[in-house]
Amino acid sequence: MTNTKGYRRGTRYMFARKFKKHGPLAMGVSMRVFKRGDIVDVVGDGGVQKGMPHKSYHGKTGTVFNVTRHAVGVIVNKRVGNRIIPKRVNLRIEHVRPSKCRVEFLERVKENDRKRKQAKETGTSCLLKRKPAAPRPAHLVLTKKQPVVTLQPLPYELIA
């Protein structure tokens, strides 16, 4: 056989429905509300063929620039050769879900605001920057109660 060149080539597992998740879509999928500027993940759903993204956009994160009754327009970065092009793709809302990429950042902003407010009330300064985990403190390994065990590989035996 010659190599296939179809639009959905190589998407057997990419667009397949999850195990025990076949059948009609949940109502919540079509009830989602998207607004311009929302950050969304493009994830093609094999249960709905209309308004499906091309496989190159599957798993990408973009920003909503247009909203219609059944679809949204999303700006997604696509790598072409040695450059990255912002592409505008129109997708049905079944193939788009709100991204969780900013959840941790927004929680950190709220936490920092709370810390800043508390420090202002008490009149102290607080560190709001993230710090990497420090190395573990040094300690002694005592060998009186438990002796040192030397591990060696077993000699190779030829079984005929």
KEDO-20623 format. One record per residue (C-alpha): residue number from 1; residue in one letter; x, y negated, z. Coordinates in Angstrom, 1 decimal. Layout:
// KEDO-20623
R     k   r       xx       yy       zz
R   NUM   A        X        Y        Z
...
//
This chain:
// KEDO-20623
R     k   r       xx       yy       zz
R     1   M      0.0      0.0      0.0
R     2   T      1.1     -3.6     -0.6
R     3   N      1.3     -6.0      2.2
R     4   T     -2.0     -7.7      3.0
R     5   K     -2.3    -11.4      2.7
R     6   G     -5.8    -12.0      4.1
R     7   Y     -6.9    -14.9      6.3
R     8   R     -7.3    -12.7      9.4
R     9   R     -4.2    -10.5      8.7
R    10   G     -2.6     -9.1     11.8
R    11   T     -5.4    -10.1     14.2
R    12   R     -6.6     -6.6     15.2
R    13   Y     -5.9     -7.1     18.8
R    14   M     -5.8    -10.9     18.9
R    15   F     -9.5    -11.4     18.0
R    16   A    -10.8     -8.2     19.6
R    17   R    -13.2     -8.5     22.5
R    18   K    -11.9     -7.5     25.9
R    19   F    -12.6     -4.1     27.3
R    20   K    -16.2     -3.8     28.6
R    21   K    -16.9     -7.4     27.4
R    22   H    -18.6     -6.6     24.1
R    23   G    -22.1     -7.7     23.2
R    24   P    -23.7    -11.2     23.3
R    25   L    -21.8    -14.1     24.8
R    26   A    -22.6    -15.4     28.2
R    27   M    -24.8    -18.5     28.4
R    28   G    -22.2    -20.5     30.1
R    29   V    -20.0    -20.4     27.0
R    30   S    -22.5    -22.4     24.9
R    31   M    -23.5    -24.7     27.9
R    32   R    -20.0    -26.2     28.3
R    33   V    -19.7    -29.9     27.9
R    34   F    -16.6    -31.3     26.2
R    35   K    -15.7    -35.0     26.0
R    36   R    -13.1    -36.9     23.9
R    37   G     -9.7    -36.7     25.5
R    38   D    -10.3    -33.3     27.3
R    39   I     -7.4    -30.9     27.2
R    40   V     -8.6    -27.5     25.9
R    41   D     -7.2    -24.1     25.0
R    42   V     -7.9    -22.7     21.5
R    43   V     -8.8    -19.0     21.9
R    44   G    -10.5    -17.2     19.1
R    45   D    -13.4    -15.1     20.1
R    46   G    -14.1    -12.1     17.8
R    47   G    -17.8    -12.0     18.8
R    48   V    -18.4    -15.3     16.8
R    49   Q    -17.1    -15.5     13.3
R    50   K    -18.3    -19.0     12.5
R    51   G    -16.0    -21.8     13.3
R    52   M    -13.1    -19.5     14.2
R    53   P     -9.6    -20.9     14.4
R    54   H     -6.8    -19.6     12.2
R    55   K     -4.5    -17.2     13.9
R    56   S     -1.7    -19.7     14.1
R    57   Y     -3.8    -21.9     16.5
R    58   H     -4.8    -19.0     18.8
R    59   G     -3.5    -19.7     22.3
R    60   K     -2.5    -23.3     21.6
R    61   T     -3.5    -26.2     23.8
R    62   G     -4.8    -29.4     22.3
R    63   T     -6.9    -32.6     22.9
R    64   V    -10.5    -33.1     21.9
R    65   F    -10.8    -36.0     19.4
R    66   N    -14.4    -35.3     18.1
R    67   V    -17.5    -33.7     19.5
R    68   T    -20.6    -32.5     17.5
R    69   R    -23.6    -30.4     18.5
R    70   H    -22.0    -27.0     18.0
R    71   A    -18.3    -27.8     17.6
R    72   V    -15.4    -29.9     18.7
R    73   G    -12.4    -31.4     16.9
R    74   V     -9.1    -30.6     18.5
R    75   I     -5.6    -32.1     17.8
R    76   V     -3.1    -29.2     18.1
R    77   N      0.6    -29.3     17.5
R    78   K      1.8    -26.8     14.9
R    79   R      5.4    -26.1     14.1
R    80   V      6.1    -26.1     10.3
R    81   G      9.7    -25.5      9.4
R    82   N     11.8    -27.8     11.6
R    83   R      9.1    -30.3     12.5
R    84   I      6.0    -30.3     14.7
R    85   I      2.8    -31.7     13.0
R    86   P     -0.3    -32.7     14.9
R    87   K     -3.1    -30.9     13.1
R    88   R     -6.8    -31.7     13.5
R    89   V     -8.9    -28.5     13.5
R    90   N    -12.7    -28.2     13.9
R    91   L    -13.8    -25.3     16.1
R    92   R    -17.0    -24.0     17.5
R    93   I    -17.2    -24.3     21.3
R    94   E    -17.2    -20.5     21.6
R    95   H    -13.5    -20.6     20.6
R    96   V    -12.5    -23.4     23.0
R    97   R    -12.2    -23.4     26.8
R    98   P    -11.2    -26.1     29.2
R    99   S     -7.4    -25.9     29.9
R   100   K     -6.1    -25.3     33.4
R   101   C     -2.7    -26.8     32.6
R   102   R     -3.4    -30.0     34.5
R   103   V     -5.1    -28.5     37.6
R   104   E     -1.9    -28.1     39.6
R   105   F     -0.7    -31.6     38.6
R   106   L     -4.0    -33.3     39.6
R   107   E     -4.0    -31.4     43.0
R   108   R     -0.4    -32.7     43.6
R   109   V     -1.5    -36.2     42.8
R   110   K     -4.4    -36.0     45.3
R   111   E     -2.0    -34.5     47.9
R   112   N      0.6    -37.3     47.3
R   113   D     -2.1    -40.0     47.7
R   114   R     -3.2    -38.4     51.0
R   115   K      0.4    -38.3     52.2
R   116   R      1.1    -41.8     51.1
R   117   K     -2.1    -43.1     52.9
R   118   Q     -1.2    -41.2     56.1
R   119   A      2.4    -42.5     56.0
R   120   K      1.1    -46.1     55.5
R   121   E     -1.1    -45.8     58.6
R   122   T      1.7    -44.4     60.8
R   123   G      4.3    -46.8     59.3
R   124   T      6.7    -44.0     58.3
R   125   S      8.2    -43.1     55.0
R   126   C      7.4    -39.8     53.3
R   127   L      9.0    -37.8     50.5
R   128   L      6.6    -37.3     47.6
R   129   K      9.0    -35.7     45.1
R   130   R      9.1    -31.9     44.6
R   131   K     12.2    -30.1     45.9
R   132   P     13.5    -26.8     44.7
R   133   A     13.6    -24.0     47.1
R   134   A     16.7    -24.1     49.3
R   135   P     19.0    -21.1     49.4
R   136   R     18.4    -18.6     52.2
R   137   P     20.4    -19.2     55.4
R   138   A     23.5    -17.1     56.0
R   139   H     23.4    -14.1     58.3
R   140   L     25.6    -11.3     59.4
R   141   V     24.9     -7.7     58.4
R   142   L     25.7     -5.5     61.4
R   143   T     27.0     -2.0     60.6
R   144   K     27.1     -0.6     64.2
R   145   K     23.6      0.8     64.3
R   146   Q     23.3      1.6     60.6
R   147   P     26.4      2.8     58.8
R   148   V     27.3      1.6     55.3
R   149   V     26.1      4.0     52.5
R   150   T     28.2      4.2     49.4
R   151   L     26.2      5.1     46.3
R   152   Q     27.9      7.0     43.5
R   153   P     26.5      8.5     40.3
R   154   L     26.0     12.3     40.1
R   155   P     28.6     14.1     37.9
R   156   Y     27.2     15.1     34.5
R   157   E     26.5     18.8     34.1
R   158   L     26.2     20.3     30.6
R   159   I     23.2     22.7     30.6
R   160   A     23.5     25.2     27.7
//
